[in-house]
């Protein structure tokens, strides 16, 4: 990939000052190293999002503290229609961890009060503080483009369970670990090129085949992820570990 071609990719990172839970800022760091000639725009609280007036090659939003979700919604709710239009247009988006809560219809507190969320996916997020859900995930992502399924590994660290039906719009099918909520096998949501997963890890450094697929989706070219050999070794170790009976973490 030439320098000129690589600069065509414009990646918007939403709320990088919030999106660092569970090491999730590692997703943006890996993308920067994999696409050194791309333009990265960091939209912080108070900034007008780049996507309002432009069409990024990729939007990423990573896991954030629950106390910051309302700040993020103050920025995103007035631009909900624009964001939904970009989803419908097939603009790639990677939303991970608790940032996925913002895509739901509403977020409900343990006391029953609710705040309006973006309504991009048909689901309700229910918080359960101080109870925390911890687990490991081993599942399969179907690229739906004729290429083989991709094995995924990740972790769950959340105060929430998600009520909704993702049977026709799931991100991955789990072999190990819970999906939207305990007892469910299907994890996350996929809506065209919107990829929403509550898995942490961070997901890109842990899953080099998925990262290579995402880089191809964003750029239209075959690009190898940075630190691929290390990622493959880490991925293989976790696949082996997660298949051990009782590997899931439950608190």
WOLINSUL-V505220 format. One line per field, one symbol per residue. psi: psi as a letter, one per 30 degrees, with the letter a starting at -180 (. if undefined). A space follows every 10 residues. Layout:
# WOLINSUL-V505220
psi: ???
This chain:
# WOLINSUL-V505220
psi: kleeefffkj kkjkhffeig kggfffeeee eeffifflkk jjjlkflkke fefljlfkkk klklkeffee eeeeeeefge eeeeeeeffg kkkjklbfff efflelkklf ffkkkkafge lilkkjlgkg kkkkllkjak kjfggflllk kklalkjlgl kkjljgfghl eljkekllce lkfkfkkakk jcgjjjkgka eleeffieee eeeeeeeefg ljkkkkheee eeeeeeeeee effkkgfkkk .
